[in-house]
Amino acid sequence: MLHHLACGYASRGACLALIAMRERSLTEVAETTRYVGSPDVIVILVDVQRVDGCRKMVEETVNYFGRCKHLIFTSMLQVSTMRTATSSNLCLTLCFC
């Protein structure tokens, strides 16, 4: 879902800030969005489950782009076979230049 949303906005010329806890999960998405038309893409590594992580995400995005016109937060839940759930939150900040 994150990949599809990011590519959709990128194809319309959006600058993107992609946010997650692990860079590996965003590297491919960032490369693809540049290919389909985003003029600028940054990757921000934060834990969006924490207030300070959300604050850092917004501050870095606004400091880099000067503004943020759209914020889309997606959350995915992964359930293990032991019936314990771990959450893997991905956040996508979309900014138009």
C-alpha positions as CSV (number, residue, x, y, z in Angstrom):
1,M,0.0,0.0,0.0
2,L,2.8,2.4,0.9
3,H,4.5,1.8,-2.4
4,H,1.4,2.3,-4.4
5,L,0.5,5.6,-2.6
6,A,4.0,7.0,-3.0
7,C,4.2,6.1,-6.7
8,G,0.8,7.7,-7.3
9,Y,1.9,11.0,-5.8
10,A,5.3,10.9,-7.3
11,S,3.8,10.5,-10.8
12,R,2.0,13.8,-10.2
13,G,5.3,15.5,-9.3
14,A,5.1,15.4,-5.5
15,C,8.2,15.7,-3.4
16,L,8.1,12.9,-0.8
17,A,9.4,12.3,2.7
18,L,9.2,8.5,3.4
19,I,9.3,7.6,7.1
20,A,9.8,4.2,8.8
21,M,11.9,2.6,11.5
22,R,14.2,0.8,9.1
23,E,15.8,2.3,6.0
24,R,15.8,-1.0,4.1
25,S,12.0,-1.0,3.9
26,L,12.1,2.4,2.1
27,T,15.1,2.3,-0.2
28,E,13.3,0.5,-3.0
29,V,10.2,2.8,-2.6
30,A,12.4,5.9,-2.8
31,E,14.2,4.7,-5.9
32,T,10.9,3.9,-7.6
33,T,9.3,7.2,-6.8
34,R,12.3,9.1,-8.3
35,Y,11.9,7.0,-11.4
36,V,8.2,7.7,-11.8
37,G,8.6,11.4,-11.4
38,S,9.2,12.7,-7.9
39,P,11.6,15.7,-8.1
40,D,12.9,15.1,-4.6
41,V,12.6,12.2,-2.1
42,I,14.0,12.0,1.5
43,V,14.0,9.1,3.9
44,I,13.6,9.8,7.6
45,L,14.2,7.0,10.2
46,V,12.0,7.4,13.3
47,D,9.7,5.3,15.5
48,V,6.3,6.8,14.8
49,Q,4.9,5.0,17.8
50,R,6.6,7.6,20.0
51,V,5.6,11.3,20.3
52,D,9.2,12.5,19.8
53,G,9.4,10.4,16.6
54,C,6.3,12.0,15.2
55,R,7.6,15.4,16.1
56,K,11.0,14.7,14.5
57,M,9.2,13.4,11.3
58,V,7.2,16.6,10.9
59,E,10.1,18.9,11.8
60,E,12.6,17.3,9.4
61,T,10.0,17.3,6.6
62,V,9.1,21.0,7.0
63,N,12.8,22.0,7.5
64,Y,13.8,20.2,4.3
65,F,10.8,21.1,2.0
66,G,9.5,24.3,3.7
67,R,6.0,22.8,4.0
68,C,3.9,19.7,4.0
69,K,0.6,19.7,2.2
70,H,-0.5,16.1,2.8
71,L,0.3,13.7,5.6
72,I,-0.8,10.1,5.1
73,F,-0.2,7.6,8.0
74,T,-0.4,3.9,7.2
75,S,0.0,1.2,9.8
76,M,0.4,-2.5,9.2
77,L,0.0,-5.2,11.7
78,Q,2.0,-8.4,11.5
79,V,0.9,-11.4,13.5
80,S,3.3,-14.2,14.3
81,T,2.4,-17.9,14.6
82,M,2.7,-17.8,18.4
83,R,-0.4,-15.5,18.5
84,T,1.6,-12.5,19.5
85,A,1.3,-9.3,17.4
86,T,4.0,-7.0,16.5
87,S,3.3,-3.7,14.8
88,S,5.3,-2.5,11.9
89,N,4.3,1.1,11.4
90,L,5.2,2.9,8.2
91,C,4.4,6.5,7.6
92,L,4.5,8.4,4.4
93,T,4.7,12.2,4.4
94,L,3.8,13.7,1.0
95,C,4.9,17.2,0.2
96,F,4.3,19.2,-2.9
97,C,7.1,21.7,-3.9
